C-alpha cells in the first residue's frame, strides 16, 4: 500500500494529485491550511486531512507524523503548497513578499526536513516539489513569485544527492498555465491569446509518473497537451587555479 502526503492538497493541482493516487489504490494524506476544503478532498478520496501551515516547521512535522501513525509509513510526498508573489518594483508589497517566500521557499525546506527522515525510515521513496515555468524563465508579471520558484529548483538540485544516499528521489515539476484559482478568471483571456491551459488532472498524472521514475535532481516542464519535458541545465565546470 502506497502512502502519499500532499501539501496544498485542498484544491487545484494538489486535489487532483490526491484523486489520482487514491484512484490507484494509495492512502492519501491531504495537508492544507484550508480546513473546510481540505477535509472535503480527504473525505472524497477516503484519506486523512491534517491542517497544515507549511510556513511552520512543526506543522510539517505533524503532517508527516500523522501519515506514519495512521498508515504505518510514507512513500511519496508532493510538496505543492504555493502562493503568488508581491508585485515588482513599483507595486511592491512587503507583507505579500514575505508571505510568498515563507510559503514557497520556507514551506519547501520545512517539508523536506520533515519528510526525509520518514521516507528514509520506510526504505526510501519519492518527493516531488511544485515549482513553475516561472522557476526556469523570467516572469515579469510577478518577479517575486519567479524568484521563489527559481529557489525551489535550486533546493531540489542541491539536496537531491544527499537524498539519493537514502534511496529517495527528489524532483521538481514546472507547470505552465493550469486551470486553478491562481489564474483566477484569466483562462478565457489566455486561450484567446493562443496559450494552452492544462487541467489539474493532466498535471497530477505527470506528477505520479515522475514520482515513479528513478531520476533525481531534475526539473520537468509540464504544459497542456505535451509530455513532461526534462529541463536541460548547463554543466558548470569550475576553473582550475
N, C-alpha and C positions, 0 to 999 in steps of 0.2 A: 504494500500500500504506500503510494507516494503521498508525502505531506508537503503542502505548498503554503507559504506565507506571502501575502501581498500587501504592501503598504499603499495607501491611496486607493484602496480597493472598493470604495463605495460608489464609484461612478466611472464613466469613460473607459479608458484602457484597462484600469485596474479591475473594474467589474467584469469586463469582457474576459480578462485573463482568469478570473475566478470561475466564470462559467465554463470556459474552455477546459480547464484542468478538472473541474468537477464532472464534466461530461465524459472525461477519460477515466473516471473512477478514483480520482485523487481526493484526499481530505484537504479541505481548504480553510485557511485562517485569513479572515478579512481584517486588516488593521487600518483604521482611519479615525480622524478627529470628528467626523460627522457620524454621530451615534445612530440617528434615525435611518439614514440611507445605508450606512454600513451594516446595521443589523438586518435590514431588508435583504441586502445581497447575500449575506451569510445564511439567512433562512431559506432563500431561494435555492442555494446550492447545497443545502444540508451541511453547512460548515459552522465555524465558530467566529464570532465577532469579538474583537478586542479594541476598545477605544485607545487610540494611539496618536499622540502628538509627536511627530518624528523629530521635532526640534529638541526634545527632551531625551537624553540618553536612557533614563530609567524607563520611559515608555517603550522604547525599542526593546530593551531587555525584557520587559514584562510581556510583550507580544511573543517574543521567541520562547520564553518560559511557558506561556500558555499553550503554544503549539506542542512543545515537548511533553507537557503534563497531560494534555488532552489526547494526543495521538501517538505518543511514545517516541517521537523524534522529529527530525526536519530534513527534507531532501532538496527542496527548491525554494529560493527566496527571490521575489520580484520587488525590488526597491523602486517603486513607481511614483510615490508621492512627489508632487511638484506644484509650483505656482509661478505666475507671471512676475515680471521684474518691476523696475522703478522708473521707467522712462529713460530719458537721456540727459544731456547737459542742461537743457533749457526747462525741462519739466521734471526734474529730479525730485524724488520724494524719499526722505531718509527712512521713514518707518517702513515703507514698502521695500526699499533697498535691503534693509536688514532682514525683513521677513523672507524675501526671495532667497538670500544667501543662507538663511537659517534652515529653510525647508529643503532647498535643492542641494546645497553642499553639506551643511551640518547633518541634515537628515540622512544623506547617503553614508557619510562617515560613521555616524552613530548606528545606522542599520547594519553596516558591515561589521563593526566591532561586536554587535550583539549576536549576529547570525553565524559568524565564522566558527566560534567555539562549539556551537550546537551542531553545525554541519560536520565539523571535524570529529566530534564525539559519535556521530552516526555513520562514520566511514567515508565522508565526503559528500559532494552534492554540487549544486549549481546556483549561482547568483547572477541575476540579470538586472541591470540598472537602466532606468529610462533616462536617456539624455534627449537629444533632439537634433534635427538638421542644423538648428541654430548653434549646436555644440561643435560643429565641424566647418561652419562657414559664418560669415558676418550676418548679423540680424539688426539692421539699422533701426527697425521699428521698436526694438526692445534690447538695448545693449547690455543691460544688467542680466536679463534672462539669458542672453547668449553667453556672457561671461561665466555664469553659474553652470551652464550646460557644458561649456568647454572644461571647466574644473572637474566635473563628474568624469569625463573621459580621461583626464589626467590621473585621477584616483584609480580608475579601473585598470588602466595600462600599467601604472606603477605598483599597484598592490597584487596584481594577478600572479606574478611569480611566487610570492610568499604563500598565496592561497593554494597554488598548484602543489606545493610541497605537502599539503594536507588532503590532496585529492579533490579540491574544489575548483571548479571553473568560474571565472568572473568575466562577464562581458557586458557591453553597453549596447542598447538599441537607440537608434536616432530617427524617430518618426518625423515625417513631414507633416502636412496638414491632416488632422484627424477630426472626425465629427464628434467633438466633445464640447463641454461647456467652455473650454479655454478659447475656442474660436468664436464663441458666442453666436450671434446671428449672421456671421460673415460667410457661411457656406455658399449661399447663392451668389454672393459677390465674387468669391474665389472661383467658383465654377464658371461664372460669366466671363471671367478673365482668363479662362483656359487652364486653370490649375486643378489638379486632381485632389480629391478629398477622400482619404481612406476611412473605412469603417473601423470601429474599435475591435470588432471580431477579427478583421484581417490582421491587425497588429498583434492581437493575442495569439493567433496561430503561429506567427513568426517568433514570438517570444518563446513559445513552447518548443519550437524546432531548435532554436539557439540553445535553450537550456538543456536539451537532449544531446547536443553535439559535444565533441571533445575539444574544440578550440577554446582558447582562453586569452584574455587580454586584448580582445578585439572589439571594434565598434562596427555596427551594422546599420546601414541606411535602410529605412522602411518607408516605401511610398506606395500609394494606391496603384493596384494592378501590376506591381512589379515584385519579383522575388527579392528576398533580402540580399543586399549588396555589401560586401565587406569593404570597409574603408581602408585604403592603402596609405599608410603614413610613411613619410620619408625615413630612411635609416640614417641616423646621425653618427658619423664616425668622428670620435674625438681626435683632435690634432695631437701629434706627438711632440714632446719637447726636443 
